[in-house]
């Protein structure tokens, strides 16, 4: 939230005023001025959220430790159990590499699509 608030303060007031003078209502100013100015921050938070979602571990470990019949065993929790409970370090290392590659591929897909929806204000088109 702090990152979004900081980004909102960086939205050019001149553009908002120009849109208002051109007759844009609040929704149009948000859609055509504020949202494009926030798009780099949205990209950053999207990538950070993606990485965090693949590393979902603490909540499942603390609350249920895998839960009844492994119903809350996420990939990272399974990786932890293989490495530090069962001592299958080679298998856990391979699992970690797979997790890295999957995260990297998903992040690269987002980065490739970002050229269509992320606007950088200093960029000439």
N, C-alpha and C positions, 0 to 999 in steps of 0.2 A: 504494500500500500504506500509506503514511503517513496518507493521508486516511482510509482504512478503520480503521486503528488508533486514530486520534483519535476517530472516530465510535464505535468500540467502547467507549472510555472514557466516552462521554457517555450510554451506555445506563443508565437508572435502576436502580440496585441494588435499590431497594425493590420494583420490579416483578418482578425476577428472583427475589427472596426470596419474594414473595407467590405467584408461580407455583409455586415449589418447595414451599411450605407447602400449596398446593392439590393437590399430588400430580403436578405436571407433570414428565415426565422431561426429559432434556437436549435431545432433539430437539424436543419440544413447546415448551420454553422458547425455543429458538432460533427456531422457526417463528412463535410467537405473541407473543414479546416482543422478541427481539433483531433479527429481520429487519424488523419494522415500524419500529423505532427507527433502523435503518440506511437505510431507503428514501429519504430525501432525499439522502443521500450516493450511493446507487446511481443516482438520477436525475441528479445532477451528473456522475458519472463516465460515465454512458451518453451524455449530451449531449456531453461533452468527447471521448469516443471516437468518436462519430458525426462530429463536426467534423474530428477528426484523420484519420479514415478517408477522408473526401472530399479531404483535402489530402495524400494519400500521394504523396510526390515524391522525397524525399532518397534512400531506399534504391534505388529503381529508377534514379535518375540516376547515383548513385555506382557501383553494381554493374555495370549493363549499358548505361546510357544508352539505354534503349528495347529493348535485347535483340536477338537475331536475329529478323529480319523483324517488328519492332515487337511482339514477344510480351509485353514487359513495359512497354509504353507506357500508363501510366495517364492519366487525364484531366488531372491537374495537370502531368504531364510533357509531354503533348501541347500544353497551353496554353503552357508555357514555351518549347517548341520553336517554336511559331507566333509568339510574341512576340519572342524574342531570337535565334533562329537564322534564321527566315525573314522577320522584321521585318514581319509582318502584325499591326500593333498594334490595328487596329480589330476584326479577327476575334478576336484574343486577348482584347480587352476584352469583346466579346460573350460569349465562352466563360466569362470570369470572372463575368459577371453571371448566366449560366445556372447556373454552379456555386453561386453565392450563393443563387439562388432555390431550387434543388433542396435545398441544405443547410437553408435556412430552412423549407421545406415539411416536410421530414423531422423537424426539431426541433419544429415546431409540432404535428405529429402525436403526437410523444412527449409534449409538454407537455399536450395535450388528453387523452391517455389516462392521464396521471399522476394525475388526480383520483381514479381508481379504485384505485390501488395505492400511492400515497405518503401516509404518515401523518406529520402534524406534531404533536408532543406538546402544544403550547400551543393547539391548535385545538379548539374545542368543536363537538361534532357533535349 
